[in-house]
Each structure stands twice: as structure tokens, then as C-alpha cells.
């Protein structure tokens, strides 16, 4: 005599699979212990410009904007790019001779779980020290670490920013 599985047994399997899946999702969310962003600034001598590329964890910037604006924030929102642009322009600055350098928004793309943001700025008079202010995500995530890599010809610098270190200076010695 063979026994047929009952509907309650099938329901138990579905409940067990759902619970297992939910524990996996919770573990995945809890595993996000590191908060970081990388910015590359390339001084393009021939174009007299700074080419700026930011790489941020998508859900970190999305959560930050959602929290600040008290909205559900996702790529489906028509203002998605405009809100990210506003956030980046308010939290990342370059200064020379005590004057802020105007950055031009080129655009963004979503690559898997990160957002890659492109900006450029004029670098016609790049002789003075360059001051970098990087406050990206540090107010939302106190353990946020931001790295800025700067290249100008043969000169290469890396700067680290966090909740207590938000401003650094690059001296142009080449």
C-alpha cells in the first residue's frame, strides 16, 4: 500500500521553503556590513577637464534618498536620475582657490547592484591645490568609507573620506 501526500504535507513544504527563503533574504541584508563608494577623478590635460566617475552601492543611495525625501525611491520613479543628481551635487564638491568648481552632469547607469555616475568639470587653471569635499552617504551610514582616486599625468593620489573626515586637499606637484 502506497500513501499519497496530503494537502497539509504540501502546505508544510511550501511554508518551510518560504521560511528558508526569508531567512536567506534576512541573512543577505544583515551581511551588508561594509559601506563604501569609489570616485575616480582624472585630470585630462588635453581637454583641460576633470573627468569624474562615482561608483555607489545602488540600494545605499536609494535608501538615503528615500529616507531624506520620505518616499519610496526606485529606478521606476520618473525623477530617479534627477534626485540622484541633486544628491551628488549637494554632497560632492571640488574647490580651487576657495571657489567651487562647477561640475557638469553627464549621466548615470545602473550596473548590477551599483550606480555609476559621470560628471566633468573645467580644469583650465589647475595650478593651485584642489580641495575635495566628499560627504556621500556618510550622514545615513556612519561607517561609510569613500575613496577618491585622483590621476593627473604621472601623479596619482588616493584620499579616504568618512563621517569625521569629509574634506581633503590634493596638491598639484607635477
PEFENKA-V155217 format. One record per residue. N is the residue number from 1. RES is the residue in one letter. PSI is psi in whole degrees, 0 to 359 (* if undefined). OMEGA is omega in degrees with one decimal (NA if undefined). Layout:
[[N & RES & PSI & OMEGA] [N & RES & PSI & OMEGA]]
//
This chain:
[[1 & X & 128 & 177.0] [2 & X & 149 & 180.0] [3 & X & 143 & 176.5] [4 & X & 140 & 175.6] [5 & X & 140 & 179.1] [6 & X & 165 & 178.5] [7 & X & 326 & -179.1] [8 & X & 326 & 177.2] [9 & X & 318 & 177.2] [10 & X & 320 & 178.3] [11 & X & 322 & 178.4] [12 & X & 320 & 178.6] [13 & X & 315 & 179.5] [14 & X & 316 & 178.6] [15 & X & 318 & 178.9] [16 & X & 315 & 179.0] [17 & X & 319 & 178.4] [18 & X & 315 & 179.4] [19 & X & 318 & 178.7] [20 & X & 316 & 178.6] [21 & X & 317 & 179.9] [22 & X & 321 & 177.4] [23 & X & 322 & 177.9] [24 & X & 319 & 177.8] [25 & X & 316 & 179.6] [26 & X & 319 & 178.8] [27 & X & 322 & 178.6] [28 & X & 316 & 179.2] [29 & X & 320 & -179.7] [30 & X & 336 & -177.7] [31 & X & 349 & -179.6] [32 & X & 83 & -175.7] [33 & X & 341 & -174.6] [34 & X & 131 & 179.8] [35 & X & 116 & -176.6] [36 & X & 158 & 173.6] [37 & X & 150 & 179.5] [38 & X & 133 & 175.2] [39 & X & 131 & 174.8] [40 & X & 128 & 175.4] [41 & X & 118 & 179.0] [42 & X & 121 & 175.7] [43 & X & 107 & -179.4] [44 & X & 103 & -176.6] [45 & X & 316 & -175.5] [46 & X & 328 & 179.1] [47 & X & 357 & -175.6] [48 & X & 52 & -178.2] [49 & X & 163 & 169.4] [50 & X & 128 & 174.3] [51 & X & 121 & -171.6] [52 & X & 128 & 177.3] [53 & X & 121 & 176.6] [54 & X & 139 & 172.4] [55 & X & 116 & -177.8] [56 & X & 149 & 173.8] [57 & X & 125 & -172.6] [58 & X & 309 & -175.2] [59 & X & 337 & 177.3] [60 & X & 313 & 179.6] [61 & X & 325 & 177.6] [62 & X & 316 & 178.0] [63 & X & 321 & 179.9] [64 & X & 312 & -179.5] [65 & X & 320 & 177.5] [66 & X & 317 & 179.9] [67 & X & 315 & -178.7] [68 & X & 321 & -175.6] [69 & X & 354 & -179.2] [70 & X & 51 & -180.0] [71 & X & 165 & 167.7] [72 & X & 120 & -173.8] [73 & X & 121 & 179.9] [74 & X & 167 & -179.3] [75 & X & 341 & 179.3] [76 & X & 343 & -179.4] [77 & X & 130 & -178.8] [78 & X & 331 & -178.1] [79 & X & 12 & -173.9] [80 & X & 303 & -177.0] [81 & X & 321 & -179.5] [82 & X & 320 & 179.1] [83 & X & 320 & 177.8] [84 & X & 317 & 177.8] [85 & X & 312 & 179.2] [86 & X & 316 & -179.5] [87 & X & 311 & -177.8] [88 & X & 316 & -178.8] [89 & X & 336 & 176.9] [90 & X & 345 & -173.4] [91 & X & 2 & 176.9] [92 & X & 123 & -177.7] [93 & X & 148 & 170.1] [94 & X & 136 & 179.0] [95 & X & 144 & 174.7] [96 & X & 133 & -177.5] [97 & X & 43 & 178.8] [98 & X & 13 & 178.0] [99 & X & 137 & 178.9] [100 & X & 135 & 176.3] [101 & X & 127 & 178.9] [102 & X & 126 & 175.8] [103 & X & 144 & 176.9] [104 & X & 132 & 179.9] [105 & X & 125 & 176.5] [106 & X & 318 & 178.0] [107 & X & 188 & 178.2] [108 & X & 161 & 171.5] [109 & X & 150 & 177.2] [110 & X & 121 & -179.6] [111 & X & 105 & -174.6] [112 & X & 248 & -175.9] [113 & X & 18 & 178.8] [114 & X & 159 & 175.6] [115 & X & 128 & 178.1] [116 & X & 123 & -174.7] [117 & X & 136 & -178.2] [118 & X & 129 & 175.4] [119 & X & 164 & 171.8] [120 & X & 160 & 179.9] [121 & X & 153 & 177.3] [122 & X & 142 & 177.9] [123 & X & 37 & -176.0] [124 & X & 321 & -174.7] [125 & X & 49 & -176.6] [126 & X & 79 & 175.8] [127 & X & 334 & -177.1] [128 & X & 168 & 173.0] [129 & X & 145 & 177.8] [130 & X & 122 & 178.0] [131 & X & 130 & 179.2] [132 & X & 125 & 173.3] [133 & X & 116 & -177.0] [134 & X & 105 & 179.8] [135 & X & 21 & -176.9] [136 & X & 120 & 172.4] [137 & X & 357 & -175.0] [138 & X & 336 & 178.1] [139 & X & 327 & 179.4] [140 & X & 321 & -176.4] [141 & X & 97 & -177.0] [142 & X & 338 & 179.0] [143 & X & 9 & -179.9] [144 & X & 133 & 174.9] [145 & X & 125 & 178.2] [146 & X & 128 & 177.0] [147 & X & 132 & 174.7] [148 & X & 121 & 175.1] [149 & X & 128 & -177.2] [150 & X & 131 & 177.5] [151 & X & 129 & 175.2] [152 & X & 102 & -175.2] [153 & X & 236 & 179.1] [154 & X & 348 & -179.4] [155 & X & 133 & 178.7] [156 & X & 133 & 179.8] [157 & X & 150 & 170.1] [158 & X & 133 & 178.9] [159 & X & 147 & 177.9] [160 & X & 133 & -179.8] [161 & X & 149 & 176.0] [162 & X & 195 & -176.3] [163 & X & 328 & -179.0] [164 & X & 342 & 178.5] [165 & X & 99 & -175.3] [166 & X & 353 & -177.2] [167 & X & 137 & 176.5] [168 & X & 160 & -176.8] [169 & X & 136 & 173.9] [170 & X & 124 & 176.0] [171 & X & 132 & -180.0] [172 & X & 97 & -176.6] [173 & X & 20 & -179.4] [174 & X & * & NA]]
//
